[in-house]
């Protein structure tokens, strides 16, 4: 995996949203703050964390649906955004390569468009069909690829279940034959039985089309199943990043350990011996995050250094990165 080419890279990515005030008193929601990672061609990088930690904002900023406040984005060796050097390339050619599957299958599809037109819209925008017959054939082929049939093309989104709508969203993303897809909690709105089908479909599509994924979710058990590597976010910061097995087996950040302890275990004997690691307190506001380490207000190992000094994401083992002043502390 390490020899594979890097397809997408974010360097010191920052996304602040204005939240009122004027001049010196202007306030910002620090949704994403100094996040760096790279995704190799053909791999799946999972991104987990509790609601409001900035996962979705990372995905939308990476594809420049949100224009970054600061940082640098590199796609396939080309800089597509660099705040410091005032580089912001036209994204239309890159929209063919970078696509997104949205979280809510009910809100992300236009209720006034037929399924055929929803899937066909990217084909029209990028002029990928020479005539109406080729366009129609492509739409039917895409629907077939995601487990829908030709009859569905003339129906409207309200006639479908959540799982079927999410399949339409995936077909729309595949319509431009992309290389990289941001999957923004694509199964969180679905029933558990349907979740497995959709996750398996993502894996099959990756095998057949050579896709690269950023898979965003708050359910660590789903991410563990599909991801090669996993990054953990807390309050706009990336706090740990490692190979999927390594992260689950040998996590060193106290927040990651708390998330892992909450994964349900099917075996009742094992479940009884597993110790939950509850977190005290509430998540601080991204409008006014704590000084130093953002996790310190809920961390049992926090000390004065944690209050004064921001931890830097550094390598604690080969390929295993953590932003913690006391990695692996279990005292």
Secondary structure as GFF3:
##gff-version 3
##sequence-region A 1 331
A	DSSP	beta_strand	6	18	.	.	.	ID=ss1
A	DSSP	three_ten_helix	23	25	.	.	.	ID=ss2
A	DSSP	beta_strand	28	40	.	.	.	ID=ss3
A	DSSP	beta_strand	44	48	.	.	.	ID=ss4
A	DSSP	alpha_helix	55	62	.	.	.	ID=ss5
A	DSSP	beta_strand	70	75	.	.	.	ID=ss6
A	DSSP	beta_strand	78	82	.	.	.	ID=ss7
A	DSSP	beta_strand	87	88	.	.	.	ID=ss8
A	DSSP	alpha_helix	92	95	.	.	.	ID=ss9
A	DSSP	beta_strand	98	101	.	.	.	ID=ss10
A	DSSP	alpha_helix	115	125	.	.	.	ID=ss11
A	DSSP	alpha_helix	132	145	.	.	.	ID=ss12
A	DSSP	three_ten_helix	150	154	.	.	.	ID=ss13
A	DSSP	three_ten_helix	157	159	.	.	.	ID=ss14
A	DSSP	alpha_helix	162	174	.	.	.	ID=ss15
A	DSSP	beta_strand	180	184	.	.	.	ID=ss16
A	DSSP	alpha_helix	192	209	.	.	.	ID=ss17
A	DSSP	beta_strand	212	216	.	.	.	ID=ss18
A	DSSP	alpha_helix	220	226	.	.	.	ID=ss19
A	DSSP	beta_strand	229	234	.	.	.	ID=ss20
A	DSSP	beta_strand	237	243	.	.	.	ID=ss21
A	DSSP	alpha_helix	244	250	.	.	.	ID=ss22
A	DSSP	alpha_helix	254	261	.	.	.	ID=ss23
A	DSSP	alpha_helix	268	273	.	.	.	ID=ss24
A	DSSP	three_ten_helix	296	298	.	.	.	ID=ss25
A	DSSP	alpha_helix	304	308	.	.	.	ID=ss26
A	DSSP	beta_strand	314	317	.	.	.	ID=ss27
A	DSSP	beta_strand	320	322	.	.	.	ID=ss28
###
